[in-house]
Structures are given as C-alpha cells and as structure tokens.
Amino acid sequence: MAAMPACQLQSIRRRQWLAACAGAALLPAAGSGTTQPQITLRFSHVVAEETPKGLAANRFKVLVEQRSGGRIGVQVFPNAQLYGDANEMQALQLGAVDLVAPSLSKFGRIGLPEFELFDLPFLFDDLNAVRRITLGPLGQRLLQGLQRQGLVGLGYFDNGFKQMSANRPLLEPKDFVGLRMRVQASQVIAAQMRALGARPVTLAFSETRRALATGVVDGTENPVSNFWTQGMDEVQTDLSLTNHGYLGYAVVTNQRLWNYLTQPDRDLVNQALQDSLGFANQMADTQNDKALIALRLAHTTRIHTLSQAQRDLMRQAVQPVHQELARRIGSEWLQTLREALGQKGI
Ligand code: LMR
C-alpha cells in the first residue's frame, strides 16, 4: 500500500485529496490558448474526476490538445453531467458525444452479453490475469463485436477489484440474505447477488448514493475509489474487502466519427488514448489504495477483511453464475476464457 505524504494528510476532503494524490496527472495545460480547435471531441463519463477513469479522460484531453497544437480539442464531461448509464451509449450512437468509457458490465444491454465474462465473480486472481484477456485475442474479439452496434472499441483499462458495502459486514453468504443490493446493468452481477441470497436492484451509478441514503437499496459493490469519491461512506456503515470481482472499462467511439477523421488524426487520437490508458492502469491500484487510506482516516465506515474460509464460502456460493453465463452466451466463450487464464473447467 502506498505511503501518504504529509501534505496530502492535511487535505483530507475527498475530492481535493484524491486530486492531490494524482499528481502525475497534472500535466501543463495544452497549447497557448490562441489556436481555436478545428475538431472538438466530447468525452462523457459517469464518475468523479479523481477516479482512474476521470484521470484517464483528463490526461487524454491534455495529450490530444498538446500533440495537435490545439487543433483538436477535447471536452470532458464527468459525473454523468451530460449522460448517465441509461443513455450514454445511445448518445454515442447518435453522435451527441464522441467518446464514452462504460464499465464492461454495461455492454450486455446493448446486445453484447459476452462482455459480462469480465463480471464473473472470483475469476481473476490479479490484474495480470485481466491483462491476459484484454491484451489477448479474446479481448480483441470482444472489441470487434462493437462494430455490430456501429461503434469502435479503442481499448481497455482498469478500475480494479470490487468490495461489498452495506449497513452490516458482508463476510459470508448468510450476511447477504434479504438485502437489496444495487447492481450495474449486468445479468452476471445480478445472478451473483441472487446466488449470495440478496435481491439485485439495477440502478444507474449516478443514482446509487441517493438510493443508499434513502434506503431504496441496502448495499452495493464497487472499488474503493468509486465508493469514496461518491461519498458512499457517509451512507454505508460497513465496507467488506471481498475483492470478489473486477471493474474495468472499454473506451468506445462512433464508427462515423472514426471514419471522418483523417488517418494522421486517428493515429494521434489513438496514441494519446493508449498513453492515457497505460497511465490509468498504473494509477488505478494506487487510487484505490489511497482512497482506502482516506476512508480509514475518515472513520466513517468500518472496514472488514475476510478470512480464507469466509472467502471460500462466498466463492462456492457464486459458482453457478459461471455455468449460467455459459448457457446464455455459449460455453465456447468460457472455454476460451479459461484457456487464456490457464484454468480448468467452466
Ligand atoms: C458503476 O456503475 O458502479 C460503475 O460502472 C461506475 C464506473 O463507471 O466506474
């Protein structure tokens, strides 16, 4: 876990704090400000600027504007300011925005359920295992599938591993019984919650904190950086470090826009994006670690770790979710996945 510099300890307020922690993201502003952009790309996302995705989007803006000498501009709209989970993909298809980076859990609802492979609980041991998929043929095949929706997948990046929260510790399946758990629009995540004994409730990310505060739902799952930057610690008494599943993203653009750009501009935009995603992947783990430190210091939420036996119980309970997905999308996908990860069976 990263040590926290003293200057950062002084500014514990959540947004400023994580922004300060992201020092590497603070590149000089692009250009002299005299060049008017000839092209402006609108990048919409649903999370805070201090999260891995927020940092990646802001980095992308700086790199594109610097490298194009201000000729290509990027406007970033964080926190679902323009579009939320329910409509950002549609907005992209219609050309109302140019880039979005939904979590991989949100592609099922636009007719690409294979992306829900990434949601399988207890699938990845670590981020290296994730990389074997995202950088390998399976990851590329998934991105190519986006063409069916008139979209172009430009690359993957991490947030990290998810933790469970509620107003009680969630250490074993019996702790979930009867809880209404907010989930993303992923059938795999919904099945995971049911397998644990909870009732899944699909809600947009931007509505989650309020739903927790008003008791519409009892708990949720997310990496700590999302939990902290949304102030969910103020409305959840317990965070259990389950590390039970992965949250990652794909950056997606619209086929029409991509064809409209000249090849040199496509290369410039693509390279800036790949550099930003590489940067985000380096930052993601650290941002989650730093958010956990901030959370511990804030004393708002109790933090629990699981014993190996408790983790095993959880892992066992969710195993049927894997077979259920195999039935839905075809077992060939899961076999390919297992082979790529060097695992046996479905
Ligand atoms: C969620 O809806 O919980 C996440 O996908 C939000 C995000 O984009 O990190």
Residues whose N, C-alpha, C, O or C-beta is under 5 A from the ligand:
A	BS01	LMR	V47 S103 Q184 F205 E221
